[in-house]
């Protein structure tokens, strides 16, 4: 971890992705946002999607599909990452064709979903069905319990 591999393109992308072929794993909005962000630094961005479609919003998916620096690898998974002090290559496995492809790689970012960690909070704090906190005032971080933001 951190030898070219990260879970935060915004945190590490400017340094790790600079002038490299960068890879982002995921097919949702977070992955698409990270791929688009990395186009500012990387020579190429490869979005690795395990299915044959993006789960991202239509607007976000279209931005990614139309960006000249982003290549999408459908039905694919990262099988292996290799290198010395830093990652140098990875192997993509295409589940539809069974083919493995080795590619030069300077950075890899995981954007495969987020799980809110809210189970430690008191039950009286309202949450959405997906576990995220419900905010009581638009544009503010107030929750259903005064003093908890």
N, C-alpha and C positions, 0 to 999 in steps of 0.2 A: 504494500500500500504506500502511496506517495512517491513511488519511483516511476512516476508517469501514470499512476492510477489514482482516481479520486471519485468522490461522490458529489462534488460541487464545482461545476465549471466556472461559476461566478467567483468563487473563492480562489481557485487555482489555475484557471484557464489562461490568464494573461502570461503566466510564467511557463506552465507546463506545455501549453499548446502552441507557443510561438514558433511559427515557420515549420510546423510538423503536419503529418497526416494524423488527425485526431479522430477518435471514435467515441460515439455516444451510444449507450445501450438503452433502448426503450422506445415506446411508440405513442406515448401520451403527450399531453401538453407540456409537462416538465421536460421531457426529452427533447421535444421540438424547440422549446425556448433555449435550452442549453446548446443545442446544435446551432441555432441561429446566432447566439452570443459568441460561440467559438469561431464563427466565420470572420470575426474582427482580427483574430490572431493566427489561426491555423492556415496552412497552405491549402488543405482540403479537409472537409469534415465528412465522416462516414456515419450514417445513422443505421444502427443494427436493430432490426425489428424482427421479433420472433414469429410474427404472423404475416399475413399477406395484405394487411391494411393497418393504417394508423388509428389509434383510439383518440387522438387529439381532435380538438374542434376543427371544423371545416376551414375556418380562416387560418388557423395555425398550420394545419396540414398543407394547405395551398402555399403558404409562405415557404415552407421547407421544400416542397416539391419543385417550386419555381426558382429556388436559389441556385445560382451557378456553381457555388463552392460546396454544395451538399449532394452527396450520393447516398441513396437509400439501398440497403441490402435487405430485401424481403426474406421471410422464412429463414432467418439466420440467427445463430448464436455464436458467442465467442467461446471457442473450444479450448484455446490455450494462449497464454501470454508469455513471451520469452524475452530475454535480454540479460545484460550484466548488471551494472549499477542502476540502470534505468531500463524501462521497457524499450525494445527495439522492433519486435515483430509480434503479430498475433495471427492465430488461425481462426478463420470464420468457417463455421459448418452450416451449410444450407440444408435444412431438414426436408425440403421438397425434392431436391436433386440428389442428396446424399454426398455432394461434393464438398471437399475441404479446400480452402484457398488461404495460402500464407501471404500476408501483406505487411509491408513496412509500417510501423506505427510509433508515434512519439508520445501519445497520451490516450488514455481511456477513461471515460466518465460514465458512471452508473447513474441512470435516471429512471429507475424501474418502479417508482411509486413511493409514496410516503404514508406512514402509519402514525397517526397522532398518538402521543403518549399522554393520555389524560385520565387513565384509570386510577391514578393515585389521588385525584382530586375528590373533594366531598361530593356525594351523590346529588346534593341540592343544586349544583352548578349544571345548568342545562347544556346538553350537547346535541349535535345533529346525529342522525342515525349512523353516519360514517365515523363518529367519534370526535369530530372537531367541535370546539366550543361555540355556542350560540352567542353572538354579540347582541346587546340590547339597544344600542344606539348606532345608527349608520355613521361610518367614518371614525368611530371611537372604539376602544378596546374594552368597554364595560361589559361584564358578564351579568348573569342573573343574581349573583351574590355581591353586594356592595363591598368594595375594597379588594376584590379579586379581578385583576385585569388580564 
